[in-house]
Amino acid sequence: MSAIKLSFIQHKSHCGLEYNHLHIEITNENGIIAPADIKGLKLPIGIDFTKGVVIEGKAPIWLYGYLVHECHPAAWVGCYDTRLGGVVVATHTHDVAISQVLKLDLPDVALSKD
């Protein structure tokens, strides 16, 4: 079993912008992962790359870097900040801009798809 579990749910920001919410869960008892844990890590099947992706979950910065890269085909990519919301870090569309902050509520991850 992988030490990293990725799941997603289709969601909307407060302004109604639809996106894929990508949740990270570290499954090790101690909550610690190693760089080797990203070998073979794949995004969940079914992410709609015509929409954006917001990445969220407690994880090291290098895992976020890897996931931003893997989500490159998406219309845009943001990272969730508990103080701000979804911060857009990459975009291929005029619908959102780099540094734009999207107000959003975290979805119920129990409804997500692996």
Summary of the structure (lengths in Angstrom):
residues: 114
radius of gyration: 13.4
end to end distance: 13.3
largest distance: 42.0
contacts: 325
relative contact order: 0.25
helix: 15%
strand: 34%
